[in-house]
Amino acid sequence: MNKWEIDSLRGRELFSYLPSYYENSRVMQYDMNAKGSEMDLLYQALDSAAAQFFVRTATWGLSRWEFELGIPTDLTKPLDQRRAVVESKLRGAGKFSGSQVKSVAEAYDGGSVEVTFHPVEWRFTVKFIDTIGIPPNLEDLKAAIEEIKPAHIDVDYVFRYYTYRELKLTGKTYEQVLSTGKTYSEIYNRGLM
């Protein structure tokens, strides 16, 4: 008798617990495969539900996080941008400080950020260190910082762009980079490669 293949992961596990005289029983193989398939779906649903408890892995539960934090849900935004808004809102609680602004900004950008205060001028600067160009989620970041900073303090944003010298260091000419099909704006804001 040919052994039928059990395609369910949990079904194979269940079948391994049975006595060896069931090894060639197609009835038991079908039974364990059917039960295992249902268990696979159950475990998949449990894993999906557990993922919703963490902002960085939430998908369908992200709207619940947004509702709880008073953030308008925008389903047109990519999940990573929506997660960044939620995470920065969670990080933004507490007393206003440079480390708080840094934490919120890094939640949006994903790279290093430097925060410098200018107390005489009643302002501070957020400088993006790792990100080339303007971060795609800048408007949400500005809104989050406006929410946590005192009203009498202004904020400036400083961005990093590729320079002509950095282009020369890559060994490519401007014409070679343009031949990749990128526009000047894409090269300037997002990178050479």
CNS distance restraints for C-alpha pairs under 8 A (distance, minus, plus):
assign (resid   1 and name CA) (resid  24 and name CA) 6.76 0.50 0.50
assign (resid   2 and name CA) (resid  24 and name CA) 7.40 0.50 0.50
assign (resid   3 and name CA) (resid  23 and name CA) 7.78 0.50 0.50
assign (resid   3 and name CA) (resid  24 and name CA) 5.87 0.50 0.50
assign (resid   3 and name CA) (resid  26 and name CA) 7.37 0.50 0.50
assign (resid   4 and name CA) (resid  26 and name CA) 6.56 0.50 0.50
assign (resid   4 and name CA) (resid  29 and name CA) 6.98 0.50 0.50
assign (resid   5 and name CA) (resid  29 and name CA) 7.85 0.50 0.50
assign (resid   6 and name CA) (resid  11 and name CA) 6.55 0.50 0.50
assign (resid   6 and name CA) (resid  12 and name CA) 6.03 0.50 0.50
assign (resid   6 and name CA) (resid  29 and name CA) 6.58 0.50 0.50
assign (resid   6 and name CA) (resid  30 and name CA) 7.52 0.50 0.50
assign (resid   6 and name CA) (resid  32 and name CA) 7.83 0.50 0.50
assign (resid   6 and name CA) (resid  33 and name CA) 5.52 0.50 0.50
assign (resid   7 and name CA) (resid  11 and name CA) 7.40 0.50 0.50
assign (resid   7 and name CA) (resid  12 and name CA) 7.48 0.50 0.50
assign (resid   7 and name CA) (resid  33 and name CA) 6.80 0.50 0.50
assign (resid   8 and name CA) (resid  12 and name CA) 6.20 0.50 0.50
assign (resid   8 and name CA) (resid  33 and name CA) 5.69 0.50 0.50
assign (resid   8 and name CA) (resid  34 and name CA) 8.00 0.50 0.50
assign (resid   8 and name CA) (resid  36 and name CA) 5.56 0.50 0.50
assign (resid   8 and name CA) (resid  37 and name CA) 5.32 0.50 0.50
assign (resid   8 and name CA) (resid  40 and name CA) 7.08 0.50 0.50
assign (resid   9 and name CA) (resid  13 and name CA) 6.48 0.50 0.50
assign (resid   9 and name CA) (resid  36 and name CA) 6.80 0.50 0.50
assign (resid   9 and name CA) (resid  37 and name CA) 7.70 0.50 0.50
assign (resid   9 and name CA) (resid  40 and name CA) 7.01 0.50 0.50
assign (resid  10 and name CA) (resid  14 and name CA) 6.04 0.50 0.50
assign (resid  10 and name CA) (resid  33 and name CA) 7.90 0.50 0.50
assign (resid  10 and name CA) (resid  36 and name CA) 4.51 0.50 0.50
assign (resid  10 and name CA) (resid  37 and name CA) 6.93 0.50 0.50
assign (resid  10 and name CA) (resid  39 and name CA) 6.39 0.50 0.50
assign (resid  10 and name CA) (resid  40 and name CA) 6.08 0.50 0.50
assign (resid  11 and name CA) (resid  15 and name CA) 6.01 0.50 0.50
assign (resid  11 and name CA) (resid  32 and name CA) 4.89 0.50 0.50
assign (resid  11 and name CA) (resid  33 and name CA) 4.55 0.50 0.50
assign (resid  11 and name CA) (resid  34 and name CA) 7.21 0.50 0.50
assign (resid  11 and name CA) (resid  35 and name CA) 6.40 0.50 0.50
assign (resid  11 and name CA) (resid  36 and name CA) 3.61 0.50 0.50
assign (resid  11 and name CA) (resid  37 and name CA) 6.53 0.50 0.50
assign (resid  12 and name CA) (resid  16 and name CA) 6.19 0.50 0.50
assign (resid  12 and name CA) (resid  32 and name CA) 7.28 0.50 0.50
assign (resid  12 and name CA) (resid  33 and name CA) 7.18 0.50 0.50
assign (resid  12 and name CA) (resid  36 and name CA) 7.35 0.50 0.50
assign (resid  13 and name CA) (resid  17 and name CA) 6.94 0.50 0.50
assign (resid  14 and name CA) (resid  18 and name CA) 7.20 0.50 0.50
assign (resid  14 and name CA) (resid  32 and name CA) 6.26 0.50 0.50
assign (resid  14 and name CA) (resid  36 and name CA) 7.01 0.50 0.50
assign (resid  15 and name CA) (resid  28 and name CA) 7.87 0.50 0.50
assign (resid  15 and name CA) (resid  29 and name CA) 7.08 0.50 0.50
assign (resid  15 and name CA) (resid  32 and name CA) 5.90 0.50 0.50
assign (resid  18 and name CA) (resid  22 and name CA) 6.74 0.50 0.50
assign (resid  19 and name CA) (resid  23 and name CA) 7.69 0.50 0.50
assign (resid  21 and name CA) (resid  25 and name CA) 7.96 0.50 0.50
assign (resid  22 and name CA) (resid  28 and name CA) 6.66 0.50 0.50
assign (resid  23 and name CA) (resid  29 and name CA) 7.97 0.50 0.50
assign (resid  25 and name CA) (resid  29 and name CA) 6.29 0.50 0.50
assign (resid  26 and name CA) (resid  30 and name CA) 5.98 0.50 0.50
assign (resid  27 and name CA) (resid  31 and name CA) 6.06 0.50 0.50
assign (resid  28 and name CA) (resid  32 and name CA) 5.95 0.50 0.50
assign (resid  29 and name CA) (resid  33 and name CA) 6.00 0.50 0.50
assign (resid  30 and name CA) (resid  34 and name CA) 6.09 0.50 0.50
assign (resid  31 and name CA) (resid  35 and name CA) 6.20 0.50 0.50
assign (resid  32 and name CA) (resid  36 and name CA) 5.68 0.50 0.50
assign (resid  33 and name CA) (resid  37 and name CA) 5.95 0.50 0.50
assign (resid  34 and name CA) (resid  38 and name CA) 6.52 0.50 0.50
assign (resid  35 and name CA) (resid  39 and name CA) 6.29 0.50 0.50
assign (resid  36 and name CA) (resid  40 and name CA) 6.01 0.50 0.50
assign (resid  37 and name CA) (resid  41 and name CA) 6.37 0.50 0.50
assign (resid  38 and name CA) (resid  42 and name CA) 6.24 0.50 0.50
assign (resid  39 and name CA) (resid  43 and name CA) 6.09 0.50 0.50
assign (resid  40 and name CA) (resid  44 and name CA) 6.08 0.50 0.50
assign (resid  41 and name CA) (resid  45 and name CA) 6.12 0.50 0.50
assign (resid  42 and name CA) (resid  46 and name CA) 6.14 0.50 0.50
assign (resid  43 and name CA) (resid  47 and name CA) 6.04 0.50 0.50
assign (resid  44 and name CA) (resid  48 and name CA) 6.14 0.50 0.50
assign (resid  45 and name CA) (resid  49 and name CA) 6.10 0.50 0.50
assign (resid  46 and name CA) (resid  50 and name CA) 6.07 0.50 0.50
assign (resid  47 and name CA) (resid  51 and name CA) 6.15 0.50 0.50
assign (resid  48 and name CA) (resid  52 and name CA) 6.77 0.50 0.50
assign (resid  49 and name CA) (resid  53 and name CA) 7.44 0.50 0.50
assign (resid  50 and name CA) (resid  54 and name CA) 7.83 0.50 0.50
assign (resid  51 and name CA) (resid  57 and name CA) 5.29 0.50 0.50
assign (resid  51 and name CA) (resid  58 and name CA) 5.49 0.50 0.50
assign (resid  51 and name CA) (resid  59 and name CA) 7.90 0.50 0.50
assign (resid  52 and name CA) (resid  57 and name CA) 6.39 0.50 0.50
assign (resid  52 and name CA) (resid  58 and name CA) 4.15 0.50 0.50
assign (resid  52 and name CA) (resid  59 and name CA) 6.58 0.50 0.50
assign (resid  52 and name CA) (resid  60 and name CA) 7.31 0.50 0.50
assign (resid  52 and name CA) (resid  61 and name CA) 5.13 0.50 0.50
assign (resid  52 and name CA) (resid  62 and name CA) 7.01 0.50 0.50
assign (resid  53 and name CA) (resid  57 and name CA) 7.96 0.50 0.50
assign (resid  53 and name CA) (resid  58 and name CA) 6.80 0.50 0.50
assign (resid  53 and name CA) (resid  61 and name CA) 7.91 0.50 0.50
assign (resid  54 and name CA) (resid  58 and name CA) 5.86 0.50 0.50
assign (resid  55 and name CA) (resid  62 and name CA) 7.12 0.50 0.50
assign (resid  55 and name CA) (resid  65 and name CA) 7.70 0.50 0.50
assign (resid  55 and name CA) (resid  83 and name CA) 6.08 0.50 0.50
assign (resid  55 and name CA) (resid  86 and name CA) 7.20 0.50 0.50
assign (resid  55 and name CA) (resid  87 and name CA) 6.70 0.50 0.50
assign (resid  56 and name CA) (resid  83 and name CA) 6.39 0.50 0.50
assign (resid  58 and name CA) (resid  62 and name CA) 5.35 0.50 0.50
assign (resid  58 and name CA) (resid  83 and name CA) 7.88 0.50 0.50
assign (resid  59 and name CA) (resid  79 and name CA) 7.13 0.50 0.50
assign (resid  61 and name CA) (resid  65 and name CA) 6.83 0.50 0.50
assign (resid  62 and name CA) (resid  66 and name CA) 6.32 0.50 0.50
assign (resid  62 and name CA) (resid  82 and name CA) 7.79 0.50 0.50
assign (resid  62 and name CA) (resid  83 and name CA) 7.34 0.50 0.50
assign (resid  63 and name CA) (resid  67 and name CA) 6.08 0.50 0.50
assign (resid  63 and name CA) (resid  73 and name CA) 6.13 0.50 0.50
assign (resid  64 and name CA) (resid  68 and name CA) 6.16 0.50 0.50
assign (resid  65 and name CA) (resid  69 and name CA) 6.27 0.50 0.50
assign (resid  65 and name CA) (resid  86 and name CA) 6.93 0.50 0.50
assign (resid  66 and name CA) (resid  70 and name CA) 5.97 0.50 0.50
assign (resid  66 and name CA) (resid  71 and name CA) 4.72 0.50 0.50
assign (resid  66 and name CA) (resid  72 and name CA) 6.57 0.50 0.50
assign (resid  66 and name CA) (resid  73 and name CA) 6.31 0.50 0.50
assign (resid  66 and name CA) (resid  86 and name CA) 6.38 0.50 0.50
assign (resid  67 and name CA) (resid  71 and name CA) 5.97 0.50 0.50
assign (resid  67 and name CA) (resid  72 and name CA) 7.13 0.50 0.50
assign (resid  67 and name CA) (resid  73 and name CA) 7.52 0.50 0.50
assign (resid  69 and name CA) (resid  86 and name CA) 7.47 0.50 0.50
assign (resid  69 and name CA) (resid  89 and name CA) 7.35 0.50 0.50
assign (resid  71 and name CA) (resid  86 and name CA) 7.65 0.50 0.50
assign (resid  74 and name CA) (resid  82 and name CA) 7.80 0.50 0.50
assign (resid  77 and name CA) (resid  81 and name CA) 6.47 0.50 0.50
assign (resid  77 and name CA) (resid  82 and name CA) 6.54 0.50 0.50
assign (resid  78 and name CA) (resid  82 and name CA) 6.50 0.50 0.50
assign (resid  79 and name CA) (resid  83 and name CA) 6.00 0.50 0.50
assign (resid  80 and name CA) (resid  84 and name CA) 6.13 0.50 0.50
assign (resid  81 and name CA) (resid  85 and name CA) 6.41 0.50 0.50
assign (resid  81 and name CA) (resid 108 and name CA) 7.27 0.50 0.50
assign (resid  81 and name CA) (resid 137 and name CA) 6.45 0.50 0.50
assign (resid  82 and name CA) (resid  86 and name CA) 6.46 0.50 0.50
assign (resid  83 and name CA) (resid  87 and name CA) 6.00 0.50 0.50
assign (resid  84 and name CA) (resid  88 and name CA) 5.97 0.50 0.50
assign (resid  84 and name CA) (resid 107 and name CA) 5.55 0.50 0.50
assign (resid  84 and name CA) (resid 108 and name CA) 4.90 0.50 0.50
assign (resid  85 and name CA) (resid  89 and name CA) 6.18 0.50 0.50
assign (resid  85 and name CA) (resid 107 and name CA) 7.85 0.50 0.50
assign (resid  85 and name CA) (resid 108 and name CA) 6.81 0.50 0.50
assign (resid  85 and name CA) (resid 140 and name CA) 6.73 0.50 0.50
assign (resid  85 and name CA) (resid 141 and name CA) 7.49 0.50 0.50
assign (resid  85 and name CA) (resid 144 and name CA) 7.68 0.50 0.50
assign (resid  86 and name CA) (resid  90 and name CA) 6.32 0.50 0.50
assign (resid  87 and name CA) (resid  91 and name CA) 6.17 0.50 0.50
assign (resid  87 and name CA) (resid 104 and name CA) 7.77 0.50 0.50
assign (resid  87 and name CA) (resid 107 and name CA) 6.35 0.50 0.50
assign (resid  88 and name CA) (resid  92 and name CA) 5.80 0.50 0.50
assign (resid  88 and name CA) (resid 103 and name CA) 7.42 0.50 0.50
assign (resid  88 and name CA) (resid 104 and name CA) 4.58 0.50 0.50
assign (resid  88 and name CA) (resid 105 and name CA) 7.35 0.50 0.50
assign (resid  88 and name CA) (resid 107 and name CA) 5.54 0.50 0.50
assign (resid  88 and name CA) (resid 108 and name CA) 6.89 0.50 0.50
assign (resid  88 and name CA) (resid 144 and name CA) 7.19 0.50 0.50
assign (resid  89 and name CA) (resid  93 and name CA) 6.98 0.50 0.50
assign (resid  89 and name CA) (resid 104 and name CA) 7.45 0.50 0.50
assign (resid  89 and name CA) (resid 144 and name CA) 6.90 0.50 0.50
assign (resid  91 and name CA) (resid 100 and name CA) 7.11 0.50 0.50
assign (resid  91 and name CA) (resid 103 and name CA) 6.59 0.50 0.50
assign (resid  91 and name CA) (resid 104 and name CA) 5.92 0.50 0.50
assign (resid  92 and name CA) (resid 100 and name CA) 6.22 0.50 0.50
assign (resid  92 and name CA) (resid 101 and name CA) 7.46 0.50 0.50
assign (resid  92 and name CA) (resid 103 and name CA) 7.78 0.50 0.50
assign (resid  92 and name CA) (resid 104 and name CA) 6.06 0.50 0.50
assign (resid  92 and name CA) (resid 144 and name CA) 7.84 0.50 0.50
assign (resid  92 and name CA) (resid 148 and name CA) 6.40 0.50 0.50
assign (resid  93 and name CA) (resid 148 and name CA) 7.77 0.50 0.50
assign (resid  95 and name CA) (resid 100 and name CA) 7.89 0.50 0.50
assign (resid  96 and name CA) (resid 100 and name CA) 6.34 0.50 0.50
assign (resid  96 and name CA) (resid 101 and name CA) 7.58 0.50 0.50
assign (resid  96 and name CA) (resid 148 and name CA) 6.58 0.50 0.50
assign (resid  96 and name CA) (resid 149 and name CA) 6.29 0.50 0.50
assign (resid  96 and name CA) (resid 150 and name CA) 7.74 0.50 0.50
assign (resid  97 and name CA) (resid 101 and name CA) 6.41 0.50 0.50
assign (resid  98 and name CA) (resid 102 and name CA) 6.05 0.50 0.50
assign (resid  98 and name CA) (resid 115 and name CA) 6.03 0.50 0.50
assign (resid  98 and name CA) (resid 116 and name CA) 7.51 0.50 0.50
assign (resid  98 and name CA) (resid 117 and name CA) 7.67 0.50 0.50
assign (resid  99 and name CA) (resid 103 and name CA) 5.97 0.50 0.50
assign (resid  99 and name CA) (resid 115 and name CA) 7.88 0.50 0.50
assign (resid 100 and name CA) (resid 104 and name CA) 6.20 0.50 0.50
assign (resid 101 and name CA) (resid 105 and name CA) 6.03 0.50 0.50
assign (resid 101 and name CA) (resid 115 and name CA) 7.25 0.50 0.50
assign (resid 101 and name CA) (resid 145 and name CA) 6.85 0.50 0.50
assign (resid 102 and name CA) (resid 106 and name CA) 5.99 0.50 0.50
assign (resid 102 and name CA) (resid 113 and name CA) 6.05 0.50 0.50
assign (resid 102 and name CA) (resid 114 and name CA) 6.70 0.50 0.50
assign (resid 102 and name CA) (resid 115 and name CA) 6.19 0.50 0.50
assign (resid 102 and name CA) (resid 126 and name CA) 7.83 0.50 0.50
assign (resid 103 and name CA) (resid 107 and name CA) 6.23 0.50 0.50
assign (resid 104 and name CA) (resid 108 and name CA) 6.76 0.50 0.50
assign (resid 104 and name CA) (resid 141 and name CA) 7.81 0.50 0.50
assign (resid 104 and name CA) (resid 144 and name CA) 7.66 0.50 0.50
assign (resid 104 and name CA) (resid 145 and name CA) 7.55 0.50 0.50
assign (resid 105 and name CA) (resid 109 and name CA) 6.16 0.50 0.50
assign (resid 105 and name CA) (resid 113 and name CA) 6.78 0.50 0.50
assign (resid 105 and name CA) (resid 141 and name CA) 6.52 0.50 0.50
assign (resid 105 and name CA) (resid 145 and name CA) 7.94 0.50 0.50
assign (resid 106 and name CA) (resid 110 and name CA) 5.14 0.50 0.50
assign (resid 106 and name CA) (resid 111 and name CA) 5.81 0.50 0.50
assign (resid 106 and name CA) (resid 112 and name CA) 6.22 0.50 0.50
assign (resid 106 and name CA) (resid 113 and name CA) 6.13 0.50 0.50
assign (resid 108 and name CA) (resid 137 and name CA) 6.78 0.50 0.50
assign (resid 108 and name CA) (resid 138 and name CA) 7.91 0.50 0.50
assign (resid 108 and name CA) (resid 141 and name CA) 6.33 0.50 0.50
assign (resid 109 and name CA) (resid 131 and name CA) 7.40 0.50 0.50
assign (resid 109 and name CA) (resid 135 and name CA) 6.40 0.50 0.50
assign (resid 109 and name CA) (resid 137 and name CA) 7.61 0.50 0.50
assign (resid 111 and name CA) (resid 128 and name CA) 7.55 0.50 0.50
assign (resid 111 and name CA) (resid 129 and name CA) 7.15 0.50 0.50
assign (resid 111 and name CA) (resid 130 and name CA) 5.32 0.50 0.50
assign (resid 111 and name CA) (resid 131 and name CA) 6.29 0.50 0.50
assign (resid 112 and name CA) (resid 128 and name CA) 6.44 0.50 0.50
assign (resid 112 and name CA) (resid 129 and name CA) 5.38 0.50 0.50
assign (resid 112 and name CA) (resid 130 and name CA) 5.58 0.50 0.50
assign (resid 112 and name CA) (resid 131 and name CA) 7.82 0.50 0.50
assign (resid 113 and name CA) (resid 126 and name CA) 6.71 0.50 0.50
assign (resid 113 and name CA) (resid 127 and name CA) 5.63 0.50 0.50
assign (resid 113 and name CA) (resid 128 and name CA) 4.74 0.50 0.50
assign (resid 113 and name CA) (resid 129 and name CA) 5.50 0.50 0.50
assign (resid 113 and name CA) (resid 130 and name CA) 7.57 0.50 0.50
assign (resid 114 and name CA) (resid 125 and name CA) 7.92 0.50 0.50
assign (resid 114 and name CA) (resid 126 and name CA) 5.85 0.50 0.50
assign (resid 114 and name CA) (resid 127 and name CA) 5.04 0.50 0.50
assign (resid 114 and name CA) (resid 128 and name CA) 6.52 0.50 0.50
assign (resid 114 and name CA) (resid 129 and name CA) 6.91 0.50 0.50
assign (resid 115 and name CA) (resid 124 and name CA) 6.96 0.50 0.50
assign (resid 115 and name CA) (resid 125 and name CA) 5.60 0.50 0.50
assign (resid 115 and name CA) (resid 126 and name CA) 4.74 0.50 0.50
assign (resid 115 and name CA) (resid 127 and name CA) 6.32 0.50 0.50
assign (resid 116 and name CA) (resid 124 and name CA) 5.52 0.50 0.50
assign (resid 116 and name CA) (resid 125 and name CA) 5.14 0.50 0.50
assign (resid 116 and name CA) (resid 126 and name CA) 6.74 0.50 0.50
assign (resid 117 and name CA) (resid 123 and name CA) 6.33 0.50 0.50
assign (resid 117 and name CA) (resid 124 and name CA) 4.20 0.50 0.50
assign (resid 117 and name CA) (resid 125 and name CA) 6.40 0.50 0.50
assign (resid 118 and name CA) (resid 122 and name CA) 6.15 0.50 0.50
assign (resid 118 and name CA) (resid 123 and name CA) 5.40 0.50 0.50
assign (resid 118 and name CA) (resid 124 and name CA) 5.46 0.50 0.50
assign (resid 118 and name CA) (resid 125 and name CA) 7.91 0.50 0.50
assign (resid 119 and name CA) (resid 123 and name CA) 6.37 0.50 0.50
assign (resid 119 and name CA) (resid 124 and name CA) 7.71 0.50 0.50
assign (resid 122 and name CA) (resid 152 and name CA) 7.20 0.50 0.50
assign (resid 122 and name CA) (resid 153 and name CA) 5.09 0.50 0.50
assign (resid 122 and name CA) (resid 154 and name CA) 6.46 0.50 0.50
assign (resid 123 and name CA) (resid 153 and name CA) 4.95 0.50 0.50
assign (resid 123 and name CA) (resid 154 and name CA) 4.39 0.50 0.50
assign (resid 123 and name CA) (resid 155 and name CA) 5.46 0.50 0.50
assign (resid 123 and name CA) (resid 156 and name CA) 7.52 0.50 0.50
assign (resid 124 and name CA) (resid 153 and name CA) 7.44 0.50 0.50
assign (resid 124 and name CA) (resid 154 and name CA) 6.48 0.50 0.50
assign (resid 124 and name CA) (resid 155 and name CA) 5.05 0.50 0.50
assign (resid 124 and name CA) (resid 156 and name CA) 6.35 0.50 0.50
assign (resid 125 and name CA) (resid 155 and name CA) 5.67 0.50 0.50
assign (resid 125 and name CA) (resid 156 and name CA) 4.68 0.50 0.50
assign (resid 125 and name CA) (resid 157 and name CA) 5.79 0.50 0.50
assign (resid 125 and name CA) (resid 158 and name CA) 7.09 0.50 0.50
assign (resid 126 and name CA) (resid 155 and name CA) 7.29 0.50 0.50
assign (resid 126 and name CA) (resid 156 and name CA) 6.21 0.50 0.50
assign (resid 126 and name CA) (resid 157 and name CA) 4.94 0.50 0.50
assign (resid 126 and name CA) (resid 158 and name CA) 6.17 0.50 0.50
assign (resid 127 and name CA) (resid 157 and name CA) 5.92 0.50 0.50
assign (resid 127 and name CA) (resid 158 and name CA) 4.57 0.50 0.50
assign (resid 127 and name CA) (resid 159 and name CA) 6.16 0.50 0.50
assign (resid 128 and name CA) (resid 157 and name CA) 7.89 0.50 0.50
assign (resid 128 and name CA) (resid 158 and name CA) 6.33 0.50 0.50
assign (resid 128 and name CA) (resid 159 and name CA) 5.45 0.50 0.50
assign (resid 128 and name CA) (resid 160 and name CA) 6.48 0.50 0.50
assign (resid 129 and name CA) (resid 159 and name CA) 7.70 0.50 0.50
assign (resid 129 and name CA) (resid 160 and name CA) 6.74 0.50 0.50
assign (resid 130 and name CA) (resid 160 and name CA) 7.81 0.50 0.50
assign (resid 131 and name CA) (resid 135 and name CA) 6.95 0.50 0.50
assign (resid 131 and name CA) (resid 159 and name CA) 7.65 0.50 0.50
assign (resid 131 and name CA) (resid 160 and name CA) 6.67 0.50 0.50
assign (resid 132 and name CA) (resid 159 and name CA) 7.19 0.50 0.50
assign (resid 132 and name CA) (resid 160 and name CA) 5.23 0.50 0.50
assign (resid 132 and name CA) (resid 161 and name CA) 5.28 0.50 0.50
assign (resid 132 and name CA) (resid 162 and name CA) 7.00 0.50 0.50
assign (resid 132 and name CA) (resid 189 and name CA) 5.91 0.50 0.50
assign (resid 132 and name CA) (resid 190 and name CA) 5.45 0.50 0.50
assign (resid 132 and name CA) (resid 191 and name CA) 6.47 0.50 0.50
assign (resid 133 and name CA) (resid 159 and name CA) 5.91 0.50 0.50
assign (resid 133 and name CA) (resid 160 and name CA) 5.60 0.50 0.50
assign (resid 133 and name CA) (resid 161 and name CA) 5.16 0.50 0.50
assign (resid 133 and name CA) (resid 162 and name CA) 7.99 0.50 0.50
assign (resid 133 and name CA) (resid 188 and name CA) 6.77 0.50 0.50
assign (resid 133 and name CA) (resid 189 and name CA) 3.77 0.50 0.50
assign (resid 133 and name CA) (resid 190 and name CA) 5.57 0.50 0.50
assign (resid 133 and name CA) (resid 191 and name CA) 7.96 0.50 0.50
assign (resid 134 and name CA) (resid 138 and name CA) 7.12 0.50 0.50
assign (resid 134 and name CA) (resid 159 and name CA) 6.26 0.50 0.50
assign (resid 134 and name CA) (resid 160 and name CA) 7.94 0.50 0.50
assign (resid 134 and name CA) (resid 189 and name CA) 6.30 0.50 0.50
assign (resid 137 and name CA) (resid 141 and name CA) 6.46 0.50 0.50
assign (resid 138 and name CA) (resid 142 and name CA) 6.10 0.50 0.50
assign (resid 139 and name CA) (resid 143 and name CA) 6.26 0.50 0.50
assign (resid 140 and name CA) (resid 144 and name CA) 6.22 0.50 0.50
assign (resid 141 and name CA) (resid 145 and name CA) 6.19 0.50 0.50
assign (resid 142 and name CA) (resid 146 and name CA) 6.05 0.50 0.50
assign (resid 143 and name CA) (resid 147 and name CA) 6.23 0.50 0.50
assign (resid 144 and name CA) (resid 148 and name CA) 6.56 0.50 0.50
assign (resid 145 and name CA) (resid 149 and name CA) 5.94 0.50 0.50
assign (resid 146 and name CA) (resid 150 and name CA) 7.88 0.50 0.50
assign (resid 146 and name CA) (resid 151 and name CA) 7.78 0.50 0.50
assign (resid 149 and name CA) (resid 153 and name CA) 7.04 0.50 0.50
assign (resid 161 and name CA) (resid 188 and name CA) 6.05 0.50 0.50
assign (resid 161 and name CA) (resid 189 and name CA) 6.16 0.50 0.50
assign (resid 162 and name CA) (resid 166 and name CA) 6.22 0.50 0.50
assign (resid 162 and name CA) (resid 167 and name CA) 7.22 0.50 0.50
assign (resid 162 and name CA) (resid 187 and name CA) 7.83 0.50 0.50
assign (resid 162 and name CA) (resid 188 and name CA) 5.91 0.50 0.50
assign (resid 162 and name CA) (resid 189 and name CA) 7.57 0.50 0.50
assign (resid 162 and name CA) (resid 191 and name CA) 6.80 0.50 0.50
assign (resid 162 and name CA) (resid 192 and name CA) 7.89 0.50 0.50
assign (resid 163 and name CA) (resid 167 and name CA) 6.47 0.50 0.50
assign (resid 164 and name CA) (resid 168 and name CA) 6.34 0.50 0.50
assign (resid 165 and name CA) (resid 169 and name CA) 6.30 0.50 0.50
assign (resid 166 and name CA) (resid 170 and name CA) 6.62 0.50 0.50
assign (resid 167 and name CA) (resid 171 and name CA) 7.06 0.50 0.50
assign (resid 167 and name CA) (resid 172 and name CA) 6.49 0.50 0.50
assign (resid 167 and name CA) (resid 173 and name CA) 7.18 0.50 0.50
assign (resid 167 and name CA) (resid 174 and name CA) 7.44 0.50 0.50
assign (resid 167 and name CA) (resid 192 and name CA) 7.46 0.50 0.50
assign (resid 168 and name CA) (resid 172 and name CA) 6.23 0.50 0.50
assign (resid 168 and name CA) (resid 173 and name CA) 6.91 0.50 0.50
assign (resid 172 and name CA) (resid 176 and name CA) 6.07 0.50 0.50
assign (resid 172 and name CA) (resid 177 and name CA) 6.78 0.50 0.50
assign (resid 173 and name CA) (resid 177 and name CA) 6.47 0.50 0.50
assign (resid 174 and name CA) (resid 178 and name CA) 6.19 0.50 0.50
assign (resid 175 and name CA) (resid 179 and name CA) 6.11 0.50 0.50
assign (resid 176 and name CA) (resid 180 and name CA) 6.98 0.50 0.50
assign (resid 177 and name CA) (resid 181 and name CA) 7.91 0.50 0.50
assign (resid 177 and name CA) (resid 182 and name CA) 7.44 0.50 0.50
assign (resid 177 and name CA) (resid 187 and name CA) 7.96 0.50 0.50
assign (resid 177 and name CA) (resid 192 and name CA) 6.64 0.50 0.50
assign (resid 177 and name CA) (resid 193 and name CA) 7.77 0.50 0.50
assign (resid 178 and name CA) (resid 182 and name CA) 5.81 0.50 0.50
assign (resid 178 and name CA) (resid 183 and name CA) 6.82 0.50 0.50
assign (resid 178 and name CA) (resid 184 and name CA) 7.39 0.50 0.50
assign (resid 182 and name CA) (resid 186 and name CA) 5.92 0.50 0.50
assign (resid 182 and name CA) (resid 187 and name CA) 6.41 0.50 0.50
assign (resid 183 and name CA) (resid 187 and name CA) 6.34 0.50 0.50
assign (resid 184 and name CA) (resid 188 and name CA) 6.01 0.50 0.50
assign (resid 185 and name CA) (resid 189 and name CA) 5.85 0.50 0.50
assign (resid 186 and name CA) (resid 190 and name CA) 5.39 0.50 0.50
assign (resid 186 and name CA) (resid 191 and name CA) 6.93 0.50 0.50
assign (resid 187 and name CA) (resid 191 and name CA) 4.91 0.50 0.50
assign (resid 187 and name CA) (resid 192 and name CA) 5.32 0.50 0.50
assign (resid 188 and name CA) (resid 192 and name CA) 7.81 0.50 0.50
